[in-house]
């Protein structure tokens, strides 16, 4: 990585960063509804629930495919080879789940004016403890996710030759201010620029890099040779022992992806259930992009790069093989790719706090304007918390907590989804399942050194699976047993409450 400032790259970077900053502040008047000042949580936190197919496609894609994705997926492929491609089947599996489940969830939310998953759960089961559990899990799982966007931005700022915390802090102060002002409309508008830039960067890279290195034959040969030298489980193809963990990682990650507050915020902001179905059809275009991004991990071997950290692979590749102006453009795309999801994540966490903590426990009579004011303030605090986290704690803590966050958020799947299709489960059973799944998954992950998979020994055979999916199976089993023990007792689904705006 360079030690001197690359002024050409930095100039291009600053230009595009200023462009999206102007767009962020201007977004408050874009697609505005009756309350264009954001004095209603629907307006500030969900963009007035008025986003059509095109806007939703960019927004959901923008907060699902993050800056850390662009940095981490090639880094993982660089480190472990084919195993790092689990993100591809994961993002293929996720869209049928979106197509089947999310339109129903949107209808439940839109009908009753729900803003968060916690709202939907309370509307269905009339249980404050279950609502609290779902909301708390969402907030805890989101915080380290925001911090990881900072990691992605920190990597490219370092690649520009800038040092110290001030550039990173300044970027997030700007983000905080225009998110406070414009709410969800800011990342929705900026997502257009972010996605266009990412597509340009990746398409240029997958064409030009192999041309500079002697073609894909050389790229794959160099990667294969490097993995062979490492030995172990790395390689261009999966080893037999990796099939099960690869498959369960993909399935579990797909089930968890749209339980996160930021992805659900994008869903609830859509104009109609049909908008969501159309997006489930068109969003796989991002999976193609992700596959191309992953190839950058192989290209680093073709370029004979040696980096201090795997996360430096993508910036090092662009600094080495491209002119400074294009490197600056690529780094701007990645940095802006951090702003969009970080903004939506902070909004999702703020919505959860306002609707499922503040309103029920602090001020039940809070007005719509009061809700919006609380959410705006909390969104600022969330960003500050993430910034402090990444500046003063080792990055590994954020990585570990984000891995745990995936295990945790998956445990909300039964409470959020099951009631959309059948009414057998009651709140006490789902709450018991959530508690056991959360505790069991956390224990397995901790005992494995905060790794995403756990190995079972059955006789002489070993079986390795995604820890979150193991915990989910335990969650559902406990919920079934408790429900059988309770019979018809316990909190009943409150279907009438779905028709009443909270």
Legacy VTK file of the C-alpha trace (Angstrom):
# vtk DataFile Version 3.0
C-alpha trace
ASCII
DATASET POLYDATA
POINTS 502 float
0.000 0.000 0.000
1.275 3.535 -0.756
2.758 5.685 1.951
2.521 8.941 -0.008
-0.747 10.608 -0.928
-1.878 9.841 -4.467
-3.156 13.309 -5.331
-4.779 12.371 -8.660
-6.682 9.480 -7.123
-7.583 11.600 -4.103
-8.957 14.406 -6.308
-11.229 12.008 -8.191
-12.281 10.424 -4.905
-13.170 13.791 -3.339
-15.130 14.895 -6.433
-17.468 11.906 -6.333
-17.752 12.035 -2.563
-18.835 15.684 -2.761
-21.292 14.771 -5.531
-23.111 12.226 -3.379
-22.986 14.591 -0.391
-24.887 17.214 -2.394
-27.330 14.526 -3.533
-27.794 13.381 0.065
-28.830 16.839 1.283
-30.995 17.425 -1.800
-32.825 14.118 -1.291
-35.144 15.534 1.383
-37.339 16.993 -1.385
-37.068 13.983 -3.707
-40.065 11.633 -3.913
-41.548 13.520 -0.963
-45.099 12.866 0.134
-47.591 14.957 2.087
-45.090 15.454 4.878
-41.984 16.490 2.971
-40.272 17.695 6.148
-40.092 14.171 7.536
-42.321 14.909 10.578
-43.663 11.354 10.406
-41.685 8.146 10.810
-43.193 6.766 7.588
-41.746 9.734 5.707
-38.312 9.881 7.326
-37.738 6.172 8.039
-39.506 4.575 5.062
-39.446 7.286 2.388
-43.222 7.608 2.534
-43.624 3.920 1.520
-43.636 5.229 -2.025
-40.650 3.607 -3.759
-41.436 1.875 -7.042
-39.669 -1.032 -8.741
-36.696 0.934 -10.074
-35.904 2.812 -6.848
-36.444 -0.300 -4.711
-34.100 -2.296 -6.939
-31.265 0.173 -6.372
-32.052 0.666 -2.669
-32.295 -3.026 -1.747
-29.303 -3.890 -3.913
-27.410 -0.932 -2.454
-27.908 -1.946 1.171
-27.525 -5.692 0.513
-24.299 -5.486 -1.523
-22.122 -3.297 0.670
-18.641 -1.801 0.568
-17.469 -4.543 2.863
-18.807 -7.074 0.343
-16.583 -5.586 -2.356
-13.601 -5.767 -0.001
-14.347 -8.984 1.918
-15.499 -11.393 -0.809
-12.302 -11.094 -2.912
-10.302 -11.162 0.342
-11.987 -14.429 1.361
-11.453 -15.953 -2.097
-7.819 -14.822 -1.958
-7.422 -16.518 1.428
-9.393 -19.776 1.015
-10.166 -20.183 -2.668
-13.429 -21.710 -3.900
-14.876 -21.842 -0.384
-15.174 -18.062 -0.525
-17.711 -18.362 -3.331
-20.451 -19.503 -0.911
-21.856 -15.967 -1.301
-22.972 -16.833 -4.851
-25.425 -19.664 -4.064
-26.465 -17.708 -0.981
-27.569 -14.740 -3.098
-29.266 -17.100 -5.550
-31.242 -18.823 -2.785
-32.274 -15.565 -1.143
-34.476 -14.302 -3.971
-37.040 -17.151 -4.010
-37.308 -16.530 -0.254
-37.908 -12.838 -0.978
-40.485 -13.679 -3.662
-42.518 -15.977 -1.392
-42.211 -14.326 2.033
-41.610 -10.606 1.644
-44.840 -9.641 -0.209
-46.837 -11.181 2.654
-44.715 -9.377 5.207
-45.124 -6.102 3.299
-48.928 -6.513 3.244
-49.016 -7.131 7.003
-46.890 -4.028 7.592
-48.673 -1.748 5.135
-52.145 -2.762 6.352
-51.444 -1.866 9.979
-48.842 0.877 9.529
-46.001 -1.240 10.910
-42.485 0.142 10.450
-40.324 -2.685 11.830
-40.253 -6.458 12.225
-40.937 -5.897 15.930
-44.160 -4.085 15.006
-45.255 -6.987 12.826
-44.532 -9.522 15.566
-46.462 -7.523 18.165
-49.350 -7.065 15.749
-49.489 -10.817 15.167
-48.884 -12.173 18.671
-49.769 -9.253 20.971
-46.660 -10.070 23.030
-44.373 -7.311 24.264
-41.609 -9.755 25.344
-41.486 -11.355 21.870
-41.543 -7.923 20.213
-38.700 -6.807 22.478
-36.664 -9.950 21.691
-36.984 -9.440 17.934
-36.158 -5.715 18.153
-33.192 -6.214 20.494
-31.756 -8.896 18.215
-32.109 -6.580 15.219
-30.265 -3.720 16.904
-27.467 -5.959 18.235
-26.964 -7.608 14.842
-26.917 -4.272 13.005
-24.319 -2.365 15.032
-21.240 -4.423 14.039
-22.562 -4.516 10.449
-22.371 -0.705 10.351
-18.880 -0.854 11.826
-17.788 -3.147 8.997
-18.835 -0.541 6.446
-16.324 1.692 8.164
-13.720 -1.043 7.716
-14.374 -1.006 3.963
-14.069 2.772 3.843
-10.965 2.720 6.032
-9.227 0.336 3.621
-9.704 2.592 0.582
-8.792 5.769 2.496
-5.561 4.041 3.488
-4.999 3.073 -0.157
-5.186 6.768 -1.109
-2.251 7.430 1.186
-4.258 9.152 3.920
-3.508 8.292 7.528
-5.157 8.919 10.868
-8.807 8.841 11.903
-9.833 12.330 10.715
-10.778 11.434 7.081
-12.935 8.528 8.229
-14.580 10.603 10.954
-15.276 13.457 8.513
-16.921 11.079 6.027
-19.225 9.678 8.663
-20.127 13.099 10.055
-21.268 14.081 6.562
-23.235 10.824 6.300
-24.861 11.439 9.673
-25.944 14.966 8.751
-27.640 14.203 5.439
-29.260 11.043 6.809
-30.662 13.131 9.676
-32.002 15.617 7.160
-33.384 13.390 4.406
-33.900 9.991 6.052
-34.244 6.969 3.767
-34.509 9.136 0.660
-30.798 10.025 0.914
-29.403 6.467 0.546
-32.130 5.635 -1.987
-31.010 8.475 -4.256
-27.288 7.901 -3.701
-27.752 4.179 -4.459
-28.240 5.083 -8.140
-24.749 6.586 -8.331
-23.159 3.932 -6.104
-24.442 0.966 -8.120
-23.600 2.527 -11.477
-20.039 3.215 -10.301
-19.594 -0.293 -8.861
-20.813 -1.891 -12.101
-18.370 0.228 -14.151
-15.443 -0.599 -11.847
-16.089 -4.330 -11.797
-16.793 -4.688 -15.523
-13.639 -2.760 -16.407
-11.621 -4.834 -13.929
-12.772 -8.260 -15.170
-11.913 -7.266 -18.749
-8.764 -5.200 -18.315
-6.981 -7.016 -15.489
-6.734 -10.369 -17.310
-5.611 -8.535 -20.447
-2.797 -6.922 -18.469
-1.849 -10.245 -16.839
-1.901 -12.513 -19.889
-5.485 -13.760 -19.779
-7.608 -15.811 -17.409
-5.459 -18.874 -18.097
-2.566 -17.185 -16.340
-4.827 -15.862 -13.538
-6.229 -19.293 -12.674
-2.854 -21.007 -13.069
-1.199 -18.534 -10.687
-4.040 -18.906 -8.169
-3.931 -22.698 -8.388
-0.174 -22.716 -7.809
-0.512 -20.386 -4.809
-3.257 -22.510 -3.214
-1.253 -25.683 -3.793
1.685 -24.091 -1.981
-0.587 -23.250 0.959
-1.952 -26.791 1.142
-4.916 -27.535 3.399
-8.431 -26.831 2.196
-7.638 -24.002 -0.245
-8.011 -24.455 -3.984
-9.882 -23.508 -7.125
-12.520 -26.159 -6.381
-14.199 -27.365 -3.198
-12.847 -30.319 -1.281
-15.268 -33.088 -0.329
-15.265 -32.016 3.318
-16.373 -28.511 2.317
-19.607 -29.452 0.554
-21.810 -29.545 3.670
-20.502 -26.375 5.344
-20.600 -24.578 1.980
-24.248 -25.574 1.401
-25.418 -24.821 4.954
-23.617 -21.468 4.979
-25.414 -20.544 1.764
-28.845 -21.683 2.997
-28.558 -20.173 6.477
-27.201 -16.882 5.153
-30.061 -16.679 2.627
-32.652 -17.200 5.378
-31.001 -14.575 7.584
-30.373 -11.914 4.930
-33.810 -10.313 4.891
-34.325 -10.539 8.632
-31.822 -7.692 9.130
-33.424 -4.292 9.854
-31.754 -2.615 6.870
-33.034 -5.108 4.280
-36.519 -5.101 5.824
-36.490 -1.286 5.754
-35.966 -1.455 1.989
-38.855 -3.930 1.714
-41.276 -1.886 3.853
-40.456 1.256 1.839
-41.717 -0.345 -1.386
-44.915 0.948 -2.967
-46.624 -2.445 -3.288
-46.260 -6.197 -2.874
-45.942 -6.458 -6.645
-42.916 -4.140 -6.506
-41.215 -6.644 -4.202
-42.019 -9.594 -6.469
-40.586 -7.764 -9.482
-37.440 -7.002 -7.482
-37.058 -10.662 -6.550
-36.975 -11.385 -10.281
-34.512 -8.617 -11.226
-32.212 -8.493 -8.177
-30.242 -11.628 -9.230
-28.393 -9.298 -11.622
-26.426 -8.332 -8.514
-25.418 -11.980 -8.085
-23.687 -11.841 -11.473
-21.858 -8.740 -10.262
-20.884 -10.511 -7.031
-19.398 -13.440 -8.968
-17.278 -11.024 -10.970
-16.167 -9.233 -7.791
-15.095 -12.573 -6.271
-12.791 -13.183 -9.245
-10.651 -10.260 -8.079
-9.338 -12.580 -5.363
-7.871 -14.865 -8.031
-6.542 -11.914 -10.027
-4.432 -10.800 -7.073
-2.367 -13.989 -7.483
-2.066 -13.363 -11.213
-0.675 -9.919 -10.405
1.710 -11.475 -7.857
0.488 -9.183 -5.100
1.672 -9.547 -1.524
-0.435 -7.711 1.052
-0.212 -7.274 4.810
-3.939 -7.946 5.201
-6.326 -9.869 2.960
-8.646 -6.840 3.029
-5.990 -4.873 1.108
-6.255 -7.125 -1.955
-8.754 -5.075 -3.990
-7.181 -1.633 -3.343
-3.714 -3.042 -4.047
-4.945 -4.526 -7.328
-6.322 -1.196 -8.551
-3.299 0.781 -7.357
-0.956 -1.623 -9.145
-2.720 -2.169 -12.483
-4.721 0.988 -13.198
-3.918 4.673 -13.698
-4.400 6.874 -10.658
-7.598 8.515 -11.896
-9.352 5.168 -12.298
-8.048 3.939 -8.951
-9.587 7.064 -7.397
-12.875 6.338 -9.181
-12.831 2.741 -7.908
-12.065 3.812 -4.338
-14.869 6.387 -4.478
-17.273 3.669 -5.637
-16.288 1.460 -2.702
-16.508 4.316 -0.184
-19.918 5.394 -1.466
-20.814 1.719 -1.279
-20.258 2.062 2.469
-22.432 5.151 2.836
-25.624 3.661 1.385
-25.876 0.541 3.597
-24.547 2.361 6.669
-27.297 4.960 6.295
-30.044 2.362 5.836
-28.683 0.283 8.724
-28.695 3.248 11.084
-32.235 4.141 9.981
-33.394 0.535 10.511
-31.864 0.430 13.995
-33.373 3.835 14.835
-36.816 2.691 13.674
-36.553 -0.376 15.920
-35.527 1.670 18.945
-38.287 4.216 18.417
-41.167 1.837 17.731
-40.265 -1.124 19.920
-38.379 0.413 22.880
-39.242 4.107 23.174
-42.936 3.956 22.300
-44.002 0.950 24.421
-41.781 1.560 27.448
-40.947 5.279 27.612
-43.664 7.318 25.910
-46.714 5.335 24.722
-48.449 8.570 23.693
-45.639 9.861 21.506
-46.879 11.654 18.386
-45.857 10.806 14.823
-43.620 13.888 14.812
-42.156 12.800 18.148
-41.372 9.348 16.728
-39.545 10.900 13.780
-37.553 13.182 16.109
-36.496 10.270 18.343
-35.532 8.146 15.322
-33.416 10.951 13.830
-31.540 11.395 17.094
-30.983 7.669 17.556
-29.692 7.314 13.984
-26.975 9.841 14.858
-26.068 7.972 18.043
-25.885 4.656 16.172
-23.394 6.084 13.657
-21.313 7.658 16.412
-21.309 4.342 18.266
-20.111 2.474 15.180
-17.395 5.077 14.566
-16.154 4.878 18.176
-16.249 1.085 17.948
-14.028 0.929 14.887
-11.621 3.675 16.036
-10.941 2.393 19.512
-11.437 -1.381 19.324
-9.595 -3.928 17.145
-11.289 -4.653 13.816
-11.418 -8.331 14.783
-14.074 -7.475 17.393
-16.336 -6.095 14.662
-15.691 -9.170 12.513
-16.460 -11.519 15.388
-19.613 -9.657 16.375
-20.829 -9.546 12.759
-20.435 -13.327 12.516
-22.392 -13.663 15.748
-24.923 -11.154 14.380
-25.728 -13.526 11.520
-26.337 -16.350 13.996
-28.490 -14.074 16.164
-30.654 -12.499 13.456
-31.496 -15.929 12.022
-33.191 -16.775 15.331
-35.876 -14.157 14.611
-36.971 -16.034 11.457
-39.689 -18.165 13.159
-41.250 -15.222 15.020
-41.264 -12.949 11.954
-42.171 -15.476 9.240
-44.164 -18.397 10.650
-47.212 -16.307 11.565
-47.539 -15.175 7.951
-48.382 -18.722 6.857
-49.965 -20.532 9.824
-51.237 -19.677 13.272
-50.264 -22.731 15.318
-47.375 -21.200 17.266
-48.016 -18.923 20.232
-45.723 -16.220 21.595
-44.352 -18.178 24.609
-43.216 -21.034 22.362
-41.549 -18.719 19.853
-39.897 -16.743 22.659
-38.539 -19.939 24.238
-37.210 -21.083 20.850
-35.581 -17.698 20.248
-33.869 -17.742 23.661
-32.510 -21.282 23.292
-31.431 -20.705 19.684
-29.668 -17.447 20.568
-27.912 -18.931 23.605
-27.032 -22.209 21.862
-25.738 -20.524 18.721
-23.658 -18.044 20.726
-22.181 -20.851 22.826
-21.226 -22.945 19.777
-19.703 -19.943 18.012
-17.736 -18.925 21.112
-16.496 -22.465 21.755
-15.285 -22.629 18.129
-13.321 -19.367 18.429
-16.043 -17.247 16.773
-16.128 -19.239 13.551
-19.247 -19.505 11.370
-19.301 -23.338 11.291
-19.389 -26.103 13.908
-18.209 -29.705 13.541
-20.097 -32.671 15.000
-18.373 -35.993 15.510
-20.635 -39.010 14.997
-18.563 -42.124 15.437
-15.557 -41.787 13.179
-17.332 -39.321 10.862
-17.336 -35.547 11.132
-20.073 -33.219 9.897
-19.474 -29.474 9.646
-22.439 -27.098 9.360
-23.270 -23.415 9.627
-23.697 -22.582 13.312
-26.672 -20.290 12.668
-28.600 -23.071 10.927
-27.838 -25.497 13.769
-29.150 -22.916 16.247
-32.252 -22.337 14.105
-33.056 -26.060 14.087
-32.707 -26.046 17.875
-34.878 -22.910 18.014
-37.707 -24.528 16.020
-37.482 -27.834 17.933
-37.838 -26.038 21.275
-40.714 -23.923 19.948
-42.544 -27.056 18.787
-42.043 -28.849 22.130
-43.136 -25.829 24.193
-46.174 -25.307 21.968
-47.185 -28.966 22.383
-46.836 -28.596 26.149
-48.834 -25.372 26.211
-51.569 -26.545 23.882
-53.996 -23.670 23.423
-52.668 -21.709 26.360
-50.442 -18.667 26.071
-50.695 -15.558 23.956
-52.773 -16.041 20.837
-52.065 -14.458 17.490
-53.909 -11.144 17.546
-55.158 -11.085 13.970
-57.493 -8.171 14.656
-54.535 -6.099 15.746
-53.065 -6.444 12.243
-55.868 -4.256 10.956
-55.232 -1.460 13.413
-52.476 1.100 13.018
-50.330 1.161 16.123
LINES 1 503
502 0 1 2 3 4 5 6 7 8 9 10 11 12 13 14 15 16 17 18 19 20 21 22 23 24 25 26 27 28 29 30 31 32 33 34 35 36 37 38 39 40 41 42 43 44 45 46 47 48 49 50 51 52 53 54 55 56 57 58 59 60 61 62 63 64 65 66 67 68 69 70 71 72 73 74 75 76 77 78 79 80 81 82 83 84 85 86 87 88 89 90 91 92 93 94 95 96 97 98 99 100 101 102 103 104 105 106 107 108 109 110 111 112 113 114 115 116 117 118 119 120 121 122 123 124 125 126 127 128 129 130 131 132 133 134 135 136 137 138 139 140 141 142 143 144 145 146 147 148 149 150 151 152 153 154 155 156 157 158 159 160 161 162 163 164 165 166 167 168 169 170 171 172 173 174 175 176 177 178 179 180 181 182 183 184 185 186 187 188 189 190 191 192 193 194 195 196 197 198 199 200 201 202 203 204 205 206 207 208 209 210 211 212 213 214 215 216 217 218 219 220 221 222 223 224 225 226 227 228 229 230 231 232 233 234 235 236 237 238 239 240 241 242 243 244 245 246 247 248 249 250 251 252 253 254 255 256 257 258 259 260 261 262 263 264 265 266 267 268 269 270 271 272 273 274 275 276 277 278 279 280 281 282 283 284 285 286 287 288 289 290 291 292 293 294 295 296 297 298 299 300 301 302 303 304 305 306 307 308 309 310 311 312 313 314 315 316 317 318 319 320 321 322 323 324 325 326 327 328 329 330 331 332 333 334 335 336 337 338 339 340 341 342 343 344 345 346 347 348 349 350 351 352 353 354 355 356 357 358 359 360 361 362 363 364 365 366 367 368 369 370 371 372 373 374 375 376 377 378 379 380 381 382 383 384 385 386 387 388 389 390 391 392 393 394 395 396 397 398 399 400 401 402 403 404 405 406 407 408 409 410 411 412 413 414 415 416 417 418 419 420 421 422 423 424 425 426 427 428 429 430 431 432 433 434 435 436 437 438 439 440 441 442 443 444 445 446 447 448 449 450 451 452 453 454 455 456 457 458 459 460 461 462 463 464 465 466 467 468 469 470 471 472 473 474 475 476 477 478 479 480 481 482 483 484 485 486 487 488 489 490 491 492 493 494 495 496 497 498 499 500 501
